[in-house]
Amino acid sequence: MSPVLQRLRSHGGILSAARLSELGCSVSDIREAVRAGAVMRIRNGWFALPGAEPDSVRAVRVGGTATAATVARMHRLWMHDDDRLHVRVRYSTGRLASPADRRTTLDRESHRVCVHYSRRGGLDRARDPLTTAIAEMFSCAPADDVLATVDSALECGELQMGHIGLIREHLPRSRRTLLDRVDPDAQSGLETRVRLLLRARRIPHRSQARIAGAGNVDLLVGDRLVIEVDGRSFHTGAAFENDRRRDFELVMRGYLVLRLSYRQVIDEWHRTKAGILELVARGEHRWSGRGPHEPTLLLQNA
C-alpha cells in the first residue's frame, strides 16, 4: 500500500504535505497517489482520501481548519440550529475560497461560512480539538446556547469536567466565568436552556431530581413544579406511554407537570419563558401548605 494512503488512513483522512513529509512520505509518493486517483488534492499543500469527513475537507478548501459548531456537529452534540460551516483561519489570511471550489472566492453569505480569525496555533490540522472548537463557539453564538452544547458534551462523555479548564484558557478573561454555569447533571441542551433561565432569575431548582414513585425528572423548580423537556423526536409507543404514566403519577402526588417540546424551547422560547416565569410569580412552584401525598390504594390498584 502507498505510504501516503497509510498515513492518511491512520491520521483522520486529511493531512498537509508538510505533515506527510514529517511522516516519511516523499513528494514523489504524494504525486503518484494523486495521479492514481487514490488521494485528492483539496488545496495547495493539502491532501485527503476520497471518503474523508466532508466538512473538514470543505474547511481546508476555504483556507483554514474546521471549528466551533461544525466540530460540535461532528461529535453529535446538542446545539441550536446552525447550518454554517465554521472555519478558523490565521488572523492575517487574505483571500479565502469557496468550500466547494478553490477557484471561486468565498462569499460568506451565499456559501454559509462563518470565518473565525485567530492568532492561536493548530492550523496545521483539518479540524480543531473539541475544547478549542467550543471556545470558538462563544465568539459567534449566544452564551446560553454554547453552555447547552458543553452540558451535552459532558452528558454523552465527549468531555470530562477536567476539560473545562482547557476551554477556559482559550477564552478572553472577561468571558471565563461563563463556564461556572456548566451543569454536568444536565441531560440535554434543551434542559440547559431552561435551567439557565431559572439560574439567571435566582429561582431555586434541581436538575435530575429524584421523586418517589416517579424517578428522576429533568428539572424540579421550587417544591413542586416539574419541567420535562422532550427532544426533537416525537415519542411514540412505549416511550410515549411511559411519559404519560409518569406524568399522571406526579400529578396524583400533587406536582404540577410542565412538559415542553423542542419547538417550545427553541422556536417559541420567548412565549415559553414568559409562561414559566408567570407560574413562578403565582407561586405554583411552592406547596403552599398542600405538600406531597401518596395516591390512595384504590387509585393505585384501579
WORA-V216272 format. One line per field, one symbol per residue. ss: DSSP state (h for helix, s for strand, l for the rest). burial: 1 if it has 9 or more other C-alpha atoms within 8 Angstrom, else 0. Layout:
ss = ???
burial = ???
This chain:
ss = llhhhhhhhhlllssshhhhhhllllhhhhhhhhhlllsssssllssssllllhhhhhhhhhllsslhhhhhhhllllllllllssssssllllllslllllllsllhhhhlssssssllllllllsllhhhhhhhhlllllhhhhhhhhhhhhhhllllhhhhhhhhhhllhhhhhhhhhlllllllhhhhhhhhhhhhllllssssssslllssssssslllssssslllllllhhhhhhhhhhhhhhhhlllssssslhhhhhllhhhhhhhhhhhhhlllllllllllllllhhhhll
burial = 00111111100011111001100010001100110001111110011110010011111111111111111110001110000011111100000111100100111100111111100000101111001111111100000111111111111000100011011100100001001001000111111111111110001010111000010011111101111111100000000110000110111111111001110111011001100000110001111000000000000000
